[in-house]
Structures are given as C-alpha cells and as structure tokens.
Amino acid sequence: MKSKKVDLKRISDALTERCPFIMFAMLTGIDQEGRQKWFGNLELSVFVGSDIGTWYALEKILPVITSTVPEFFWNVTLLNRADAFTRYRAVQGLCLFIREGREQQFQQFTKHAHLDYRILRAHLRKRGFIEND
C-alpha cells in the first residue's frame, strides 16, 4: 500500500488563520516529508490558550482539519490537560507550527513533557510494571 502525503503547509496555514487560539501544533503519524508512516488515523496535538474552553476549541479545530485534508481520518488531542505519555508522544512527532511569541512556551512544554515521562517510567519500573531499560 502506497503511503499518502499530507500538505503540511496547507494544514499549518489553515490552522494558524482559522484557529488563532492554538499556540503550537504537532503531528504524529507522518515523516518529515509529510508522508503517512503507517495505515490509520493521523494525530493532531495542539496546545491552546487558557482563554478558550475545551469543547469550543474542538468545535473549531475539527471542521478546519477535516475540510483542509479530507483524505485522512484525524484524532485531535488538546495537550493542555493531557497525561505524561500523551504529551511525550506528541513531542516525538513533527512540529507543525509555533505561533510567534510562543517559542519559550513551546520549549518549556517540551522540557516538561520529557521530564514527566522519565518520572512516569521511573515509577512504573519501581512498581515492577516495566523492566529496567
């Protein structure tokens, strides 16, 4: 099966223009050229401003992403209240955009995502749920 290619600029432009409350966005499930890595849904992970509600954000983001790139199925994750594993997985993906002036916030988010994930793994190892790496 041939992998599909995502127009990253098109997605980035649509989200930055129509969803100004998104501070930064990441995609999981694609490579650096925008090709789908595996069959299935693509994951759009976003961090939104504190002045917007969760449901309102989803109501705005979903129509934008599905109308901009209708050939894919999308999962949308709001990172503001996501667990350590979800945040870590998101930062392993491709950074789609960082809104101007939010670079420091993105760096802090990435730093804390890695730290929280390491703490989570240490707790799981201590309790015997995973073996030592």
The first five atom37 places (N, CA, C, CB, O) and aatype in JSON, in Angstrom:
{
  "aatype": [12, 11, 15, 11, 11, 19, 3, 10, 11, 1, 9, 15, 3, 0, 10, 16, 6, 1, 4, 14, 13, 9, 12, 13, 0, 12, 10, 16, 7, 9, 3, 5, 6, 7, 1, 5, 11, 17, 13, 7, 2, 10, 6, 10, 15, 19, 13, 19, 7, 15, 3, 9, 7, 16, 17, 18, 0, 10, 6, 11, 9, 10, 14, 19, 9, 16, 15, 16, 19, 14, 6, 13, 13, 17, 2, 19, 16, 10, 10, 2, 1, 0, 3, 0, 13, 16, 1, 18, 1, 0, 19, 5, 7, 10, 4, 10, 13, 9, 1, 6, 7, 1, 6, 5, 5, 13, 5, 5, 13, 16, 11, 8, 0, 8, 10, 3, 18, 1, 9, 10, 1, 0, 8, 10, 1, 11, 1, 7, 13, 9, 6, 2, 3],
  "atom_mask": [
    [1, 1, 1, 1, 1],
    [1, 1, 1, 1, 1],
    [1, 1, 1, 1, 1],
    [1, 1, 1, 1, 1],
    [1, 1, 1, 1, 1],
    [1, 1, 1, 1, 1],
    [1, 1, 1, 1, 1],
    [1, 1, 1, 1, 1],
    [1, 1, 1, 1, 1],
    [1, 1, 1, 1, 1],
    [1, 1, 1, 1, 1],
    [1, 1, 1, 1, 1],
    [1, 1, 1, 1, 1],
    [1, 1, 1, 1, 1],
    [1, 1, 1, 1, 1],
    [1, 1, 1, 1, 1],
    [1, 1, 1, 1, 1],
    [1, 1, 1, 1, 1],
    [1, 1, 1, 1, 1],
    [1, 1, 1, 1, 1],
    [1, 1, 1, 1, 1],
    [1, 1, 1, 1, 1],
    [1, 1, 1, 1, 1],
    [1, 1, 1, 1, 1],
    [1, 1, 1, 1, 1],
    [1, 1, 1, 1, 1],
    [1, 1, 1, 1, 1],
    [1, 1, 1, 1, 1],
    [1, 1, 1, 0, 1],
    [1, 1, 1, 1, 1],
    [1, 1, 1, 1, 1],
    [1, 1, 1, 1, 1],
    [1, 1, 1, 1, 1],
    [1, 1, 1, 0, 1],
    [1, 1, 1, 1, 1],
    [1, 1, 1, 1, 1],
    [1, 1, 1, 1, 1],
    [1, 1, 1, 1, 1],
    [1, 1, 1, 1, 1],
    [1, 1, 1, 0, 1],
    [1, 1, 1, 1, 1],
    [1, 1, 1, 1, 1],
    [1, 1, 1, 1, 1],
    [1, 1, 1, 1, 1],
    [1, 1, 1, 1, 1],
    [1, 1, 1, 1, 1],
    [1, 1, 1, 1, 1],
    [1, 1, 1, 1, 1],
    [1, 1, 1, 0, 1],
    [1, 1, 1, 1, 1],
    [1, 1, 1, 1, 1],
    [1, 1, 1, 1, 1],
    [1, 1, 1, 0, 1],
    [1, 1, 1, 1, 1],
    [1, 1, 1, 1, 1],
    [1, 1, 1, 1, 1],
    [1, 1, 1, 1, 1],
    [1, 1, 1, 1, 1],
    [1, 1, 1, 1, 1],
    [1, 1, 1, 1, 1],
    [1, 1, 1, 1, 1],
    [1, 1, 1, 1, 1],
    [1, 1, 1, 1, 1],
    [1, 1, 1, 1, 1],
    [1, 1, 1, 1, 1],
    [1, 1, 1, 1, 1],
    [1, 1, 1, 1, 1],
    [1, 1, 1, 1, 1],
    [1, 1, 1, 1, 1],
    [1, 1, 1, 1, 1],
    [1, 1, 1, 1, 1],
    [1, 1, 1, 1, 1],
    [1, 1, 1, 1, 1],
    [1, 1, 1, 1, 1],
    [1, 1, 1, 1, 1],
    [1, 1, 1, 1, 1],
    [1, 1, 1, 1, 1],
    [1, 1, 1, 1, 1],
    [1, 1, 1, 1, 1],
    [1, 1, 1, 1, 1],
    [1, 1, 1, 1, 1],
    [1, 1, 1, 1, 1],
    [1, 1, 1, 1, 1],
    [1, 1, 1, 1, 1],
    [1, 1, 1, 1, 1],
    [1, 1, 1, 1, 1],
    [1, 1, 1, 1, 1],
    [1, 1, 1, 1, 1],
    [1, 1, 1, 1, 1],
    [1, 1, 1, 1, 1],
    [1, 1, 1, 1, 1],
    [1, 1, 1, 1, 1],
    [1, 1, 1, 0, 1],
    [1, 1, 1, 1, 1],
    [1, 1, 1, 1, 1],
    [1, 1, 1, 1, 1],
    [1, 1, 1, 1, 1],
    [1, 1, 1, 1, 1],
    [1, 1, 1, 1, 1],
    [1, 1, 1, 1, 1],
    [1, 1, 1, 0, 1],
    [1, 1, 1, 1, 1],
    [1, 1, 1, 1, 1],
    [1, 1, 1, 1, 1],
    [1, 1, 1, 1, 1],
    [1, 1, 1, 1, 1],
    [1, 1, 1, 1, 1],
    [1, 1, 1, 1, 1],
    [1, 1, 1, 1, 1],
    [1, 1, 1, 1, 1],
    [1, 1, 1, 1, 1],
    [1, 1, 1, 1, 1],
    [1, 1, 1, 1, 1],
    [1, 1, 1, 1, 1],
    [1, 1, 1, 1, 1],
    [1, 1, 1, 1, 1],
    [1, 1, 1, 1, 1],
    [1, 1, 1, 1, 1],
    [1, 1, 1, 1, 1],
    [1, 1, 1, 1, 1],
    [1, 1, 1, 1, 1],
    [1, 1, 1, 1, 1],
    [1, 1, 1, 1, 1],
    [1, 1, 1, 1, 1],
    [1, 1, 1, 1, 1],
    [1, 1, 1, 1, 1],
    [1, 1, 1, 1, 1],
    [1, 1, 1, 0, 1],
    [1, 1, 1, 1, 1],
    [1, 1, 1, 1, 1],
    [1, 1, 1, 1, 1],
    [1, 1, 1, 1, 1],
    [1, 1, 1, 1, 1]
  ],
  "atom_positions": [
    [[0.83, -1.17, 0.0], [0.0, 0.0, 0.0], [0.88, 1.25, 0.0], [-0.95, -0.01, 1.21], [1.79, 1.38, 0.82]],
    [[0.61, 2.15, -0.91], [1.39, 3.38, -1.02], [0.94, 4.37, 0.05], [1.25, 3.99, -2.44], [-0.26, 4.57, 0.26]],
    [[1.91, 4.98, 0.72], [1.55, 5.95, 1.76], [1.13, 7.27, 1.12], [2.73, 6.17, 2.73], [1.67, 7.69, 0.1]],
    [[0.15, 7.89, 1.75], [-0.34, 9.18, 1.28], [0.55, 10.29, 1.81], [-1.81, 9.41, 1.71], [1.23, 10.14, 2.83]],
    [[0.54, 11.41, 1.1], [1.31, 12.57, 1.53], [0.37, 13.67, 1.99], [2.24, 13.08, 0.4], [-0.66, 13.93, 1.37]],
    [[0.75, 14.31, 3.1], [-0.03, 15.39, 3.7], [0.63, 16.71, 3.3], [-0.11, 15.24, 5.26], [1.86, 16.83, 3.34]],
    [[-0.17, 17.68, 2.91], [0.34, 19.01, 2.6], [0.48, 19.78, 3.92], [-0.61, 19.77, 1.58], [-0.47, 20.39, 4.4]],
    [[1.68, 19.75, 4.49], [1.93, 20.34, 5.8], [1.71, 21.85, 5.81], [3.34, 20.03, 6.24], [1.17, 22.39, 6.78]],
    [[2.11, 22.53, 4.76], [1.92, 23.98, 4.69], [0.43, 24.33, 4.65], [2.63, 24.57, 3.45], [0.0, 25.28, 5.3]],
    [[-0.32, 23.58, 3.92], [-1.76, 23.83, 3.83], [-2.44, 23.68, 5.19], [-2.4, 22.86, 2.82], [-3.27, 24.5, 5.57]],
    [[-2.07, 22.64, 5.92], [-2.63, 22.42, 7.26], [-2.21, 23.54, 8.2], [-2.19, 21.05, 7.82], [-3.03, 24.11, 8.91]],
    [[-0.92, 23.85, 8.19], [-0.4, 24.89, 9.05], [-1.07, 26.23, 8.77], [1.11, 25.02, 8.88], [-1.49, 26.93, 9.7]],
    [[-1.18, 26.6, 7.51], [-1.81, 27.87, 7.14], [-3.28, 27.92, 7.57], [-1.71, 28.09, 5.63], [-3.74, 28.94, 8.09]],
    [[-4.0, 26.83, 7.36], [-5.42, 26.8, 7.73], [-5.61, 26.94, 9.24], [-6.07, 25.51, 7.24], [-6.47, 27.69, 9.69]],
    [[-4.81, 26.21, 10.0], [-4.96, 26.26, 11.46], [-4.51, 27.6, 12.04], [-4.15, 25.13, 12.1], [-5.17, 28.12, 12.95]],
    [[-3.42, 28.16, 11.54], [-2.96, 29.44, 12.09], [-3.94, 30.56, 11.74], [-1.56, 29.78, 11.56], [-4.13, 31.49, 12.53]],
    [[-4.56, 30.48, 10.58], [-5.51, 31.51, 10.18], [-6.86, 31.37, 10.86], [-5.7, 31.49, 8.69], [-7.42, 32.36, 11.34]],
    [[-7.39, 30.16, 10.91], [-8.76, 29.96, 11.38], [-8.87, 29.56, 12.85], [-9.42, 28.94, 10.55], [-9.98, 29.52, 13.39]],
    [[-7.76, 29.25, 13.48], [-7.76, 28.87, 14.9], [-6.68, 29.66, 15.64], [-7.52, 27.33, 15.07], [-5.67, 29.08, 16.05]],
    [[-6.88, 30.95, 15.82], [-5.84, 31.79, 16.42], [-5.55, 31.47, 17.89], [-6.24, 33.23, 16.31], [-4.57, 31.96, 18.44]],
    [[-6.38, 30.66, 18.5], [-6.19, 30.27, 19.91], [-5.19, 29.14, 20.07], [-7.52, 29.86, 20.51], [-4.82, 28.82, 21.2]],
    [[-4.73, 28.52, 18.97], [-3.73, 27.46, 19.04], [-2.35, 28.11, 19.18], [-3.79, 26.53, 17.79], [-1.94, 28.9, 18.33]],
    [[-1.65, 27.75, 20.24], [-0.32, 28.3, 20.48], [0.76, 27.54, 19.69], [0.01, 28.25, 21.98], [1.67, 28.15, 19.13]],
    [[0.63, 26.21, 19.65], [1.52, 25.39, 18.83], [0.82, 24.08, 18.52], [2.88, 25.13, 19.53], [-0.1, 23.65, 19.23]],
    [[1.27, 23.44, 17.44], [0.64, 22.21, 16.98], [1.69, 21.22, 16.49], [-0.37, 22.5, 15.86], [2.72, 21.6, 15.93]],
    [[1.42, 19.93, 16.73], [2.31, 18.86, 16.3], [1.5, 17.76, 15.63], [3.1, 18.3, 17.5], [0.33, 17.54, 15.95]],
    [[2.14, 17.08, 14.7], [1.51, 15.95, 14.01], [2.27, 14.68, 14.31], [1.45, 16.2, 12.49], [3.5, 14.66, 14.31]],
    [[1.54, 13.63, 14.56], [2.12, 12.31, 14.77], [1.56, 11.38, 13.71], [1.81, 11.77, 16.21], [0.37, 11.43, 13.38]],
    [[2.41, 10.53, 13.18], [1.98, 9.57, 12.16], [2.46, 9.91, 10.77], [0.0, 0.0, 0.0], [2.07, 9.26, 9.8]],
    [[3.31, 10.94, 10.66], [3.88, 11.31, 9.37], [5.38, 11.5, 9.51], [3.21, 12.58, 8.81], [5.88, 11.73, 10.61]],
    [[6.09, 11.41, 8.39], [7.53, 11.65, 8.42], [7.81, 13.11, 8.08], [8.26, 10.71, 7.43], [6.89, 13.91, 7.93]],
    [[9.09, 13.46, 7.96], [9.5, 14.86, 7.73], [8.99, 15.41, 6.4], [11.01, 14.96, 7.78], [8.84, 16.63, 6.26]],
    [[8.74, 14.55, 5.43], [8.24, 14.99, 4.12], [6.72, 15.03, 4.08], [8.76, 14.09, 3.03], [6.14, 15.43, 3.07]],
    [[6.07, 14.62, 5.16], [4.62, 14.64, 5.2], [3.96, 13.36, 4.73], [0.0, 0.0, 0.0], [2.75, 13.33, 4.51]],
    [[4.73, 12.3, 4.57], [4.16, 11.01, 4.18], [3.66, 10.25, 5.4], [5.2, 10.16, 3.41], [4.3, 10.25, 6.45]],
    [[2.52, 9.61, 5.23], [1.93, 8.82, 6.3], [2.85, 7.64, 6.61], [0.51, 8.32, 5.92], [3.25, 6.89, 5.71]],
    [[3.2, 7.48, 7.91], [4.12, 6.42, 8.33], [3.46, 5.05, 8.36], [4.69, 6.74, 9.69], [4.09, 4.05, 8.01]],
    [[2.22, 5.0, 8.79], [1.51, 3.74, 8.92], [0.04, 3.96, 8.59], [1.67, 3.15, 10.35], [-0.44, 5.09, 8.59]],
    [[-0.64, 2.89, 8.3], [-2.06, 2.98, 7.98], [-2.85, 3.3, 9.24], [-2.57, 1.66, 7.34], [-2.6, 2.71, 10.3]],
    [[-3.77, 4.21, 9.15], [-4.6, 4.58, 10.29], [-4.77, 6.08, 10.38], [0.0, 0.0, 0.0], [-4.46, 6.82, 9.45]],
    [[-5.27, 6.5, 11.51], [-5.53, 7.92, 11.73], [-4.25, 8.69, 11.97], [-6.47, 8.1, 12.91], [-3.25, 8.15, 12.45]],
    [[-4.29, 9.98, 11.64], [-3.21, 10.88, 11.98], [-3.6, 11.62, 13.25], [-2.9, 11.88, 10.82], [-4.78, 11.84, 13.51]],
    [[-2.62, 11.99, 14.02], [-2.86, 12.65, 15.31], [-2.4, 14.1, 15.24], [-2.14, 11.9, 16.46], [-1.23, 14.38, 15.01]],
    [[-3.34, 15.0, 15.44], [-3.03, 16.42, 15.56], [-3.08, 16.75, 17.05], [-4.04, 17.32, 14.73], [-4.12, 16.59, 17.69]],
    [[-1.96, 17.21, 17.59], [-1.89, 17.58, 19.0], [-1.65, 19.08, 19.08], [-0.75, 16.78, 19.75], [-0.73, 19.61, 18.46]],
    [[-2.5, 19.76, 19.85], [-2.42, 21.21, 19.93], [-2.41, 21.67, 21.37], [-3.58, 21.86, 19.17], [-2.98, 21.03, 22.25]],
    [[-1.76, 22.8, 21.59], [-1.78, 23.47, 22.88], [-2.53, 24.77, 22.65], [-0.33, 23.71, 23.46], [-2.13, 25.57, 21.8]],
    [[-3.6, 24.98, 23.4], [-4.44, 26.16, 23.18], [-4.28, 27.16, 24.31], [-5.92, 25.75, 23.04], [-3.82, 26.82, 25.4]],
    [[-4.66, 28.4, 24.04], [-4.61, 29.45, 25.04], [-5.55, 29.17, 26.19], [0.0, 0.0, 0.0], [-6.52, 28.43, 26.03]],
    [[-5.27, 29.75, 27.34], [-6.06, 29.48, 28.54], [-7.43, 30.16, 28.5], [-5.31, 29.95, 29.76], [-8.28, 29.86, 29.34]],
    [[-7.65, 31.03, 27.55], [-8.92, 31.76, 27.48], [-9.98, 31.05, 26.64], [-8.68, 33.12, 26.91], [-11.03, 31.63, 26.36]],
    [[-9.73, 29.82, 26.24], [-10.69, 29.08, 25.4], [-11.06, 27.77, 26.07], [-10.1, 28.82, 23.99], [-10.21, 27.1, 26.66]],
    [[-12.31, 27.41, 25.99], [-12.78, 26.15, 26.56], [-12.45, 24.96, 25.68], [0.0, 0.0, 0.0], [-12.26, 25.09, 24.47]],
    [[-12.39, 23.8, 26.3], [-12.04, 22.57, 25.59], [-13.01, 22.26, 24.46], [-12.01, 21.41, 26.56], [-12.58, 22.01, 23.33]],
    [[-14.29, 22.28, 24.74], [-15.28, 21.92, 23.7], [-15.3, 22.94, 22.58], [-16.67, 21.79, 24.31], [-15.43, 22.58, 21.41]],
    [[-15.17, 24.22, 22.93], [-15.14, 25.26, 21.91], [-13.94, 25.06, 20.98], [-15.1, 26.66, 22.56], [-14.06, 25.19, 19.77]],
    [[-12.78, 24.76, 21.57], [-11.58, 24.53, 20.77], [-11.79, 23.37, 19.8], [-10.37, 24.25, 21.68], [-11.47, 23.48, 18.62]],
    [[-12.32, 22.27, 20.31], [-12.56, 21.11, 19.43], [-13.58, 21.43, 18.35], [-13.04, 19.91, 20.25], [-13.43, 21.0, 17.2]],
    [[-14.63, 22.18, 18.7], [-15.65, 22.56, 17.7], [-15.06, 23.4, 16.59], [-16.79, 23.33, 18.38], [-15.55, 23.36, 15.46]],
    [[-14.02, 24.16, 16.87], [-13.37, 24.99, 15.86], [-12.31, 24.23, 15.07], [-12.74, 26.21, 16.52], [-12.2, 24.4, 13.86]],
    [[-11.53, 23.4, 15.75], [-10.41, 22.7, 15.1], [-10.87, 21.59, 14.16], [-9.49, 22.11, 16.16], [-10.38, 21.49, 13.04]],
    [[-11.81, 20.76, 14.61], [-12.22, 19.6, 13.81], [-12.72, 19.97, 12.41], [-13.3, 18.85, 14.53], [-12.28, 19.34, 11.45]],
    [[-13.6, 20.95, 12.25], [-14.01, 21.29, 10.89], [-12.87, 21.83, 10.02], [-15.12, 22.33, 10.94], [-12.83, 21.57, 8.82]],
    [[-11.95, 22.55, 10.63], [-10.82, 23.09, 9.86], [-9.95, 21.95, 9.34], [-9.99, 24.05, 10.73], [-9.61, 21.92, 8.16]],
    [[-9.57, 21.03, 10.22], [-8.67, 19.96, 9.81], [-9.33, 18.99, 8.84], [-8.17, 19.22, 11.04], [-8.69, 18.53, 7.9]],
    [[-10.6, 18.67, 9.06], [-11.27, 17.71, 8.18], [-11.61, 18.31, 6.82], [-12.53, 17.19, 8.83], [-11.64, 17.58, 5.82]],
    [[-11.86, 19.61, 6.75], [-12.13, 20.22, 5.45], [-10.84, 20.53, 4.69], [-12.95, 21.49, 5.62], [-10.83, 20.53, 3.46]],
    [[-9.77, 20.8, 5.41], [-8.49, 21.1, 4.77], [-7.85, 19.85, 4.19], [-7.54, 21.76, 5.77], [-7.28, 19.89, 3.1]],
    [[-7.93, 18.74, 4.92], [-7.32, 17.48, 4.49], [-8.33, 16.35, 4.67], [-6.0, 17.18, 5.29], [-8.2, 15.55, 5.59]],
    [[-9.36, 16.28, 3.8], [-10.42, 15.3, 4.0], [-10.03, 13.86, 3.68], [-11.58, 15.67, 3.16], [-10.78, 12.94, 4.01]],
    [[-8.88, 13.65, 3.06], [-8.49, 12.28, 2.68], [-7.92, 11.47, 3.84], [-7.47, 12.34, 1.57], [-7.59, 10.3, 3.67]],
    [[-7.81, 12.08, 5.02], [-7.31, 11.38, 6.2], [-8.35, 11.41, 7.31], [-5.99, 12.02, 6.69], [-9.22, 12.29, 7.36]],
    [[-8.24, 10.44, 8.2], [-9.01, 10.47, 9.44], [-8.1, 11.06, 10.5], [-9.53, 9.03, 9.84], [-6.91, 10.76, 10.55]],
    [[-8.67, 11.91, 11.35], [-7.88, 12.66, 12.32], [-8.32, 12.4, 13.75], [-7.97, 14.14, 12.02], [-9.51, 12.28, 14.04]],
    [[-7.35, 12.31, 14.63], [-7.57, 12.38, 16.07], [-7.0, 13.72, 16.49], [-6.89, 11.16, 16.85], [-5.91, 14.1, 16.06]],
    [[-7.72, 14.45, 17.32], [-7.26, 15.74, 17.81], [-7.11, 15.64, 19.32], [-8.23, 16.89, 17.41], [-8.04, 15.25, 20.02]],
    [[-5.93, 16.0, 19.81], [-5.65, 15.97, 21.24], [-5.31, 17.37, 21.71], [-4.49, 14.99, 21.56], [-4.47, 18.06, 21.12]],
    [[-5.97, 17.8, 22.78], [-5.62, 19.06, 23.42], [-4.58, 18.75, 24.49], [-6.88, 19.78, 24.03], [-4.86, 18.02, 25.44]],
    [[-3.4, 19.29, 24.33], [-2.28, 18.96, 25.2], [-2.31, 19.64, 26.56], [-1.01, 19.3, 24.51], [-1.57, 19.25, 27.46]],
    [[-3.14, 20.65, 26.71], [-3.16, 21.41, 27.96], [-3.38, 20.53, 29.18], [-4.23, 22.47, 27.9], [-2.81, 20.78, 30.24]],
    [[-4.2, 19.51, 29.05], [-4.51, 18.64, 30.19], [-4.22, 17.17, 29.91], [-5.96, 18.8, 30.59], [-4.79, 16.28, 30.54]],
    [[-3.35, 16.93, 28.96], [-3.03, 15.55, 28.58], [-2.09, 14.92, 29.6], [-2.4, 15.5, 27.18], [-1.36, 15.62, 30.3]],
    [[-2.11, 13.6, 29.67], [-1.23, 12.87, 30.57], [0.21, 12.89, 30.06], [-1.72, 11.42, 30.74], [0.47, 13.3, 28.93]],
    [[1.13, 12.44, 30.89], [2.56, 12.49, 30.58], [2.9, 11.7, 29.31], [3.37, 11.95, 31.76], [3.68, 12.16, 28.49]],
    [[2.32, 10.53, 29.16], [2.62, 9.7, 27.99], [2.15, 10.39, 26.7], [1.98, 8.31, 28.12], [2.87, 10.4, 25.71]],
    [[0.95, 10.94, 26.72], [0.39, 11.6, 25.54], [1.22, 12.82, 25.16], [-1.07, 12.01, 25.79], [1.48, 13.04, 23.98]],
    [[1.63, 13.62, 26.14], [2.45, 14.79, 25.86], [3.81, 14.38, 25.29], [2.64, 15.63, 27.13], [4.31, 15.0, 24.36]],
    [[4.4, 13.33, 25.86], [5.69, 12.85, 25.37], [5.57, 12.34, 23.94], [6.24, 11.74, 26.28], [6.41, 12.66, 23.09]],
    [[4.54, 11.57, 23.67], [4.32, 11.05, 22.32], [4.14, 12.19, 21.32], [3.1, 10.13, 22.29], [4.62, 12.1, 20.19]],
    [[3.44, 13.25, 21.73], [3.21, 14.39, 20.83], [4.52, 15.08, 20.47], [2.25, 15.4, 21.49], [4.73, 15.44, 19.31]],
    [[5.4, 15.28, 21.45], [6.66, 15.98, 21.15], [7.61, 15.12, 20.33], [7.34, 16.42, 22.43], [8.59, 15.64, 19.8]],
    [[7.35, 13.82, 20.22], [8.14, 12.96, 19.36], [7.73, 13.12, 17.89], [7.99, 11.51, 19.79], [8.45, 12.68, 16.99]],
    [[6.58, 13.74, 17.67], [6.08, 13.94, 16.31], [6.72, 15.14, 15.64], [0.0, 0.0, 0.0], [7.74, 15.65, 16.09]],
    [[6.11, 15.57, 14.58], [6.59, 16.68, 13.77], [5.93, 17.97, 14.24], [6.32, 16.44, 12.26], [4.7, 18.05, 14.31]],
    [[6.72, 18.98, 14.54], [6.16, 20.27, 14.94], [5.61, 20.95, 13.69], [7.24, 21.17, 15.66], [6.35, 21.24, 12.75]],
    [[4.33, 21.2, 13.7], [3.66, 21.82, 12.55], [3.88, 23.32, 12.54], [2.17, 21.5, 12.55], [4.24, 23.9, 11.52]],
    [[3.65, 23.95, 13.69], [3.93, 25.38, 13.82], [3.95, 25.78, 15.29], [2.89, 26.21, 13.05], [3.37, 25.12, 16.15]],
    [[4.64, 26.89, 15.54], [4.65, 27.55, 16.84], [4.26, 28.99, 16.56], [6.06, 27.43, 17.58], [4.92, 29.68, 15.77]],
    [[3.22, 29.44, 17.19], [2.78, 30.82, 16.97], [3.86, 31.79, 17.44], [1.44, 31.09, 17.71], [4.52, 31.56, 18.45]],
    [[4.03, 32.87, 16.7], [5.04, 33.87, 17.03], [4.85, 34.37, 18.47], [4.96, 35.05, 16.03], [3.74, 34.69, 18.9]],
    [[5.95, 34.41, 19.19], [5.92, 34.84, 20.58], [5.67, 33.71, 21.57], [0.0, 0.0, 0.0], [5.68, 33.94, 22.78]],
    [[5.46, 32.52, 21.07], [5.18, 31.36, 21.95], [6.31, 30.34, 21.95], [3.89, 30.68, 21.51], [6.14, 29.22, 22.43]],
    [[7.47, 30.72, 21.43], [8.6, 29.79, 21.35], [9.05, 29.34, 22.73], [9.76, 30.44, 20.62], [9.35, 28.16, 22.93]],
    [[9.11, 30.26, 23.68], [9.51, 29.92, 25.06], [8.51, 28.95, 25.68], [9.62, 31.21, 25.92], [8.91, 28.0, 26.35]],
    [[7.23, 29.19, 25.46], [6.2, 28.3, 25.99], [6.35, 26.9, 25.41], [4.79, 28.87, 25.69], [6.2, 25.9, 26.11]],
    [[6.65, 26.83, 24.12], [6.86, 25.53, 23.46], [8.08, 24.82, 24.04], [7.03, 25.72, 21.94], [8.02, 23.62, 24.31]],
    [[9.17, 25.54, 24.25], [10.37, 24.94, 24.82], [10.1, 24.4, 26.23], [11.52, 25.97, 24.87], [10.55, 23.3, 26.57]],
    [[9.38, 25.16, 27.03], [9.03, 24.71, 28.38], [8.13, 23.48, 28.34], [8.34, 25.85, 29.17], [8.31, 22.54, 29.11]],
    [[7.16, 23.49, 27.43], [6.27, 22.35, 27.29], [7.06, 21.09, 26.94], [5.2, 22.62, 26.21], [6.86, 20.03, 27.54]],
    [[7.96, 21.22, 25.97], [8.77, 20.08, 25.53], [9.65, 19.57, 26.67], [9.64, 20.47, 24.33], [9.75, 18.36, 26.89]],
    [[10.28, 20.47, 27.38], [11.14, 20.11, 28.51], [10.34, 19.35, 29.58], [11.78, 21.37, 29.13], [10.78, 18.3, 30.06]],
    [[9.17, 19.87, 29.93], [8.35, 19.22, 30.95], [7.77, 17.89, 30.47], [7.23, 20.15, 31.39], [7.6, 16.96, 31.26]],
    [[7.46, 17.8, 29.19], [6.94, 16.54, 28.64], [7.98, 15.43, 28.8], [6.55, 16.71, 27.15], [7.65, 14.31, 29.2]],
    [[9.24, 15.73, 28.48], [10.3, 14.74, 28.63], [10.54, 14.39, 30.1], [11.6, 15.27, 28.0], [10.67, 13.22, 30.45]],
    [[10.59, 15.4, 30.94], [10.82, 15.16, 32.37], [9.7, 14.34, 33.0], [10.97, 16.49, 33.1], [9.96, 13.37, 33.71]],
    [[8.46, 14.72, 32.74], [7.32, 13.99, 33.3], [7.29, 12.54, 32.81], [6.0, 14.69, 32.92], [6.92, 11.64, 33.56]],
    [[7.67, 12.32, 31.56], [7.71, 10.96, 31.02], [8.78, 10.13, 31.72], [7.95, 10.98, 29.5], [8.55, 8.96, 32.05]],
    [[9.95, 10.72, 31.96], [11.01, 9.99, 32.67], [10.58, 9.66, 34.1], [12.3, 10.82, 32.69], [10.87, 8.57, 34.59]],
    [[9.89, 10.58, 34.75], [9.39, 10.33, 36.11], [8.35, 9.2, 36.09], [8.76, 11.62, 36.71], [8.38, 8.32, 36.94]],
    [[7.45, 9.24, 35.12], [6.44, 8.18, 34.98], [7.11, 6.82, 34.78], [5.5, 8.48, 33.81], [6.71, 5.85, 35.42]],
    [[8.1, 6.75, 33.91], [8.8, 5.48, 33.66], [9.52, 5.0, 34.92], [9.81, 5.63, 32.51], [9.55, 3.8, 35.19]],
    [[10.08, 5.91, 35.69], [10.77, 5.52, 36.92], [9.78, 4.93, 37.92], [11.49, 6.73, 37.55], [10.08, 3.93, 38.58]],
    [[8.61, 5.53, 38.04], [7.58, 4.99, 38.94], [7.11, 3.62, 38.47], [6.38, 5.96, 39.01], [6.92, 2.72, 39.29]],
    [[6.93, 3.46, 37.18], [6.49, 2.16, 36.66], [7.56, 1.09, 36.86], [6.15, 2.27, 35.16], [7.23, -0.06, 37.18]],
    [[8.83, 1.44, 36.69], [9.92, 0.49, 36.95], [9.95, 0.11, 38.42], [11.28, 1.09, 36.53], [10.11, -1.06, 38.76]],
    [[9.8, 1.09, 39.3], [9.85, 0.85, 40.74], [8.73, -0.11, 41.17], [9.73, 2.17, 41.51], [8.92, -0.95, 42.05]],
    [[7.6, 0.02, 40.55], [6.46, -0.85, 40.89], [6.48, -2.18, 40.15], [5.16, -0.13, 40.6], [5.61, -3.02, 40.37]],
    [[7.45, -2.37, 39.28], [7.58, -3.64, 38.57], [6.72, -3.79, 37.34], [0.0, 0.0, 0.0], [6.58, -4.9, 36.81]],
    [[6.14, -2.7, 36.86], [5.3, -2.78, 35.66], [6.13, -2.84, 34.39], [4.36, -1.61, 35.61], [5.67, -3.37, 33.38]],
    [[7.33, -2.29, 34.42], [8.24, -2.38, 33.27], [9.62, -2.76, 33.79], [8.3, -1.05, 32.47], [9.96, -2.5, 34.94]],
    [[10.4, -3.38, 32.92], [11.75, -3.79, 33.29], [12.7, -2.63, 33.12], [12.21, -5.0, 32.46], [12.4, -1.67, 32.41]],
    [[13.85, -2.72, 33.76], [14.88, -1.68, 33.6], [15.32, -1.61, 32.15], [16.1, -1.96, 34.52], [15.44, -2.63, 31.47]],
    [[15.54, -0.39, 31.71], [15.97, -0.18, 30.32], [17.42, -0.5, 30.13], [15.71, 1.25, 29.89], [17.95, -0.37, 29.02]]
  ]
}
